[in-house]
Each structure stands twice: as structure tokens, then as C-alpha cells.
Amino acid sequence: MKRGHLSPLLLGNMEFKEQVLTLLNQAFEKRPDLFLIDFSMDAKSHIEIIIDGDKGVSINDCVEISRAIEHQLDREVHDFSLSVQSSGATAPLKLARQYPQHKGRTLKVKSEGSEFKGKLIEVTDNEITLEWSERVPKEVGKGKHTVVRKETIAYNIIDQAQIVLTF
């Protein structure tokens, strides 16, 4: 293959991927409460789309997005498989837009070598605030007492954030 030229197969796959992404964006325009978390397509046209929503994602939401893409593509022209799924309760939070729906829930956040586990009490455009209770030694005398701690963490320094499921 000459430098600077793409094989017809690779070029066809790139065009197909662009077509799928265009259809996906059109589907999100009709459903602005939903948004993309991850998109992948391999060389065999196995397409995987992971979505989230401002108020969560239902099975019907996944079906709607899937149909919006699948019904616009011709399997006679391009053979593909398509999977649309929600990010899942235990999946790490990747976008700032995911945090507001989890206000009041417990998160485990890793940031710059530190780890915090607390209730998400505040969400802004730039940062989140966690709150938790901690038993610490008394300053005077023996024993411990409970103190409330808060930590405000900017999105750009969060290495990983995950919802802690409690049963």
C-alpha cells in the first residue's frame, strides 16, 4: 500500500463509521436528555455504543437509539452488529454531565493519589463536593468523636469516580 493512501476496505470502514456517528448525533438531537459515554467500532463493524442520561437510561432509551441508527443502515451494503447499552451502575463516571443525577449518593473518588469516599452533596460546572463522617481522636482526653469532613474536587483532577452501591 502506498504511503498516504488507504485501502478501499479501510476507507469504506471509515465512511461507515462516520455514517453511524452522524445517525447517532441525529438521535441525540431528538433526545437531548441522552448523551454519549463511549463509542467503538472494530474492523469487522461490531459497533458498541454506551450512553447515559440526565435522569438515567432505560431499556427503551437504548432501544430507541439503536433503532434510530439500525433502521437507517442497509445490511445489504454493510454487514454490522450493533449494541447500545447504558453505562451501568458500577461503571466509572467519565463526564461532568453524569454527576448531577447522582447527588445524594455515595461516591468513591480517586484524585492525585488520594482517595475519598463520601456523599455527593454539591455539583457545579467545575467541581464536586463530597461529605462524610469520620471518627477521630479527641484533642483532649481519651476516646474518639465524630467529625464531618468535606472535600471539593475539580473535575480535571479526578482520576476515577465510581458510585458505591449499598444494599
C-alpha positions as CSV (number, residue, x, y, z in Angstrom):
1,M,0.0,0.0,0.0
2,K,1.4,3.4,-0.9
3,R,2.1,5.9,1.8
4,G,-0.8,8.4,2.2
5,H,-3.3,6.0,0.6
6,L,-5.9,4.0,2.4
7,S,-7.1,0.6,1.3
8,P,-10.7,0.5,-0.1
9,L,-11.7,-1.7,2.8
10,L,-10.3,0.7,5.5
11,L,-11.7,3.7,3.6
12,G,-15.1,2.0,3.5
13,N,-15.0,1.3,7.2
14,M,-14.1,5.0,7.9
15,E,-17.0,6.2,5.8
16,F,-19.4,3.7,7.5
17,K,-18.2,4.8,11.0
18,E,-18.8,8.5,10.0
19,Q,-22.3,7.5,8.8
20,V,-23.0,5.7,12.1
21,L,-21.8,8.7,14.1
22,T,-23.9,11.1,12.1
23,L,-27.0,8.9,12.8
24,L,-26.1,8.8,16.5
25,N,-25.8,12.6,16.7
26,Q,-29.2,12.9,15.0
27,A,-30.7,10.6,17.5
28,F,-29.2,12.7,20.4
29,E,-30.7,15.8,18.8
30,K,-34.1,14.3,19.2
31,R,-33.3,13.1,22.7
32,P,-31.2,15.9,24.3
33,D,-31.5,14.2,27.7
34,L,-29.3,11.4,26.5
35,F,-25.6,11.6,25.7
36,L,-22.7,9.5,24.6
37,I,-20.2,8.0,27.0
38,D,-18.3,5.7,24.7
39,F,-18.3,4.6,21.0
40,S,-16.3,1.9,19.4
41,M,-16.3,0.1,16.1
42,D,-13.8,-2.6,15.2
43,A,-12.6,-3.7,11.8
44,K,-15.5,-6.2,11.5
45,S,-18.0,-3.5,12.1
46,H,-19.0,-4.6,15.6
47,I,-20.4,-1.3,16.9
48,E,-20.7,-0.7,20.7
49,I,-22.4,2.4,22.0
50,I,-22.6,3.3,25.7
51,I,-25.0,6.1,26.7
52,D,-26.2,7.9,29.8
53,G,-28.9,10.3,30.5
54,D,-29.6,13.3,32.7
55,K,-32.1,11.2,34.6
56,G,-30.7,7.8,33.9
57,V,-31.2,5.4,31.0
58,S,-34.0,2.9,30.5
59,I,-34.0,-0.2,28.2
60,N,-36.5,1.7,26.0
61,D,-33.9,4.6,25.6
62,C,-31.3,2.1,24.4
63,V,-33.8,0.5,22.0
64,E,-34.8,4.0,20.7
65,I,-31.1,4.9,20.0
66,S,-30.4,1.5,18.5
67,R,-33.4,1.8,16.1
68,A,-32.5,5.3,15.1
69,I,-29.2,4.0,13.8
70,E,-30.0,0.5,12.6
71,H,-33.1,1.4,10.6
72,Q,-31.1,3.9,8.6
73,L,-28.4,1.4,7.5
74,D,-28.6,-1.2,4.8
75,R,-27.2,-4.6,5.9
76,E,-27.0,-5.5,2.2
77,V,-24.4,-2.8,1.7
78,H,-22.6,-3.1,5.1
79,D,-22.7,-6.1,7.4
80,F,-22.6,-4.9,11.1
81,S,-23.6,-5.7,14.6
82,L,-24.9,-3.0,16.9
83,S,-25.0,-2.9,20.7
84,V,-26.4,0.1,22.6
85,Q,-26.3,0.0,26.4
86,S,-26.3,2.2,29.5
87,S,-23.1,2.9,31.3
88,G,-24.2,0.8,34.2
89,A,-24.4,1.5,37.9
90,T,-20.9,0.4,38.7
91,A,-19.2,2.0,35.7
92,P,-16.8,4.8,36.4
93,L,-18.3,8.3,35.8
94,K,-16.5,9.8,32.8
95,L,-18.2,13.1,32.1
96,A,-19.1,16.1,34.3
97,R,-22.7,15.7,33.0
98,Q,-23.1,12.4,34.8
99,Y,-22.6,13.8,38.3
100,P,-25.8,15.8,38.9
101,Q,-28.1,12.7,38.7
102,H,-26.1,11.1,41.5
103,K,-26.4,13.9,44.0
104,G,-27.1,12.3,47.4
105,R,-25.4,9.0,46.6
106,T,-22.1,7.8,47.9
107,L,-19.1,8.0,45.6
108,K,-15.5,6.8,45.7
109,V,-13.2,9.3,44.1
110,K,-9.5,8.9,43.3
111,S,-7.7,12.1,42.7
112,E,-4.0,12.9,42.6
113,G,-3.0,9.9,44.7
114,S,-5.8,10.4,47.3
115,E,-9.0,8.5,47.7
116,F,-12.2,9.9,49.1
117,K,-15.5,8.2,49.9
118,G,-18.5,10.3,50.7
119,K,-21.9,11.5,49.9
120,L,-22.1,13.7,46.8
121,I,-23.6,16.9,48.2
122,E,-22.8,19.5,45.6
123,V,-22.2,19.6,41.8
124,T,-21.1,22.7,39.9
125,D,-19.8,23.2,36.3
126,N,-16.2,22.8,37.5
127,E,-16.2,20.6,40.6
128,I,-18.0,18.3,43.0
129,T,-18.1,18.2,46.8
130,L,-18.2,15.1,48.9
131,E,-19.1,14.9,52.6
132,W,-18.5,12.1,55.1
133,S,-18.4,11.4,58.8
134,E,-15.1,10.2,60.4
135,R,-14.2,9.1,63.9
136,V,-11.0,10.9,65.1
137,P,-9.2,11.0,68.4
138,K,-10.3,13.7,70.9
139,E,-7.9,16.6,71.2
140,V,-8.2,16.4,75.0
141,G,-8.6,13.2,76.9
142,K,-9.2,9.6,75.7
143,G,-11.6,8.3,73.1
144,K,-12.8,9.5,69.7
145,H,-15.5,11.8,68.4
146,T,-17.2,12.1,65.1
147,V,-16.4,15.0,62.8
148,V,-17.9,15.8,59.4
149,R,-15.4,16.2,56.6
150,K,-15.9,17.8,53.2
151,E,-13.7,17.7,50.1
152,T,-14.2,19.7,46.9
153,I,-12.6,18.2,43.9
154,A,-12.3,19.7,40.4
155,Y,-13.3,17.5,37.5
156,N,-9.9,18.0,35.8
157,I,-8.0,16.3,38.7
158,I,-10.4,13.3,39.2
159,D,-8.6,10.2,38.1
160,Q,-11.6,7.9,38.7
161,A,-15.1,8.3,40.3
162,Q,-17.5,5.4,41.0
163,I,-20.8,5.1,42.6
164,V,-20.7,3.0,45.8
165,L,-23.7,0.6,45.8
166,T,-25.3,0.0,49.2
167,F,-27.8,-2.8,49.9
